[in-house]
Amino acid sequence: MSIKSVLVIGSGLMGSGIAQVCAQSGIAVMLHDASSSALEKAQKNIAWSVGKFAEKGKLTEDKDTILNRITFVERIDPGPEPRIKPDLAIEAVFEKLEIKHDIFKKLDECCGPDTLIASNTSAIPITELAAVTSRPEKVLGLHFFSPVPMMMAVEVIKGMLTTDATAQIGRAFVEQIGKTPIMVNRDVAGFVINRINMPSSMEAMRLVEEGVASIEDIDKGLKLASGRKMGIFETGDMVGLDVTYGALMAMYQETGDPRWYPPLLLRRKVKAGHLGRKTGKGWYDYTQDD
Ligand SMILES: NC(=O)c1ccc[n+]([C@@H]2O[C@H](COP(=O)([O-])OP(=O)(O)OC[C@H]3O[C@@H](n4cnc5c(N)ncnc54)[C@H](O)[C@@H]3O)[C@@H](O)[C@H]2O)c1
């Protein structure tokens, strides 16, 4: 089954990227956010990013055809009948269980019975999100990486009650949008890529905390020694320190394992509102940038 229409909830960094790659693949998209300013920002960012693809000659259609596939909506209230019937709904709101639970309940009420519901969560178990719906067999994880238009991998995660058929539709959808599925067979906190990457990010934060090396030198060293395109702190600023914090807390709460407890420096920066590029300051200072 090919996916023809997608509802994306949350138009931040990830949701806007997901909406864009779907539209670029010919899929009709409804992009919803609770904040009208977030929707406006998403509209501008998507137009800019699709424009860049067009300039580089990477599109087979004109820019406006792609942009016209996206409808920006401020409300998705449940009605007496399911009001919207996308083939797939993808949730990409803040990494907080209560907020995601509210969205999953709403999606279950708003969407037709055949709609698959996915989460882009970084670390919250899919089974826990599926539990508040009447269709846990149709709930899955689709974990994109940022920046979504550039990063090719998407983890496809099975919750405990997700059927093979749902996971296979997830796999086919990822291929349909030109990306590579990484199948995650068991619903463990952090899935696969974050389980591997988070320990090195946390170690880098602790080395800075202990005064062993500077943020700049760690990033420089990692790029020159490991062939990374971006340093660990540069990536952290793009992802958002609050997003990393939320993912680590979800992994810590799920496992009870202290190795996932966020380092002090990360906790303090999040409290100080230094969340990365989106707030102008994070590991680096962007306030002087154009
Ligand atoms: N940032 C990354 O690199 C990254 C990578 C992979 C996965 N994720 C995950 O993706 C999700 C979104 O992350 P992000 O970086 O895009 O966050 P973000 O802060 O950029 O955007 C979140 C958006 O959700 C909206 N929102 C919040 N509550 C809402 C609600 N109740 N209804 C509708 N909209 C609501 C906000 O207005 C905001 O625009 C998180 O679960 C995060 O863990 C993030």
The ligand as an ORCA input file, in Angstrom:
! r2SCAN-3c Opt
* xyz 0 1
  N      15.397     17.773     17.175
  C      15.874     16.608     16.703
  O      16.975     16.528     16.143
  C      15.036     15.359     16.837
  C      15.484     14.175     16.193
  C      14.695     13.034     16.252
  C      13.510     13.056     16.969
  N      13.112     14.202     17.608
  C      11.843     14.178     18.330
  O      10.860     14.838     17.539
  C       9.899     15.489     18.389
  C       9.838     16.955     18.016
  O      11.111     17.533     18.144
  P      11.473     18.942     17.472
  O      12.942     19.092     17.582
  O      10.806     19.078     16.158
  O      10.761     19.940     18.506
  P      10.391     21.475     18.303
  O      10.442     22.079     19.654
  O      11.191     22.087     17.200
  O       8.854     21.410     17.774
  C       7.800     20.871     18.508
  C       6.514     21.520     18.001
  O       5.403     20.867     18.615
  C       4.408     21.853     18.827
  N       3.480     21.383     19.861
  C       3.733     21.196     21.176
  N       2.630     20.729     21.801
  C       1.668     20.600     20.850
  C       0.324     20.160     20.857
  N      -0.259     19.751     21.988
  N      -0.377     20.152     19.694
  C       0.198     20.568     18.544
  N       1.496     21.010     18.467
  C       2.211     21.007     19.603
  C       5.167     23.085     19.247
  O       4.395     24.281     19.061
  C       6.392     23.012     18.331
  O       6.193     23.767     17.137
  C      10.343     15.205     19.819
  O       9.682     14.065     20.287
  C      11.831     14.903     19.662
  O      12.331     14.092     20.696
  C      13.847     15.345     17.539
*
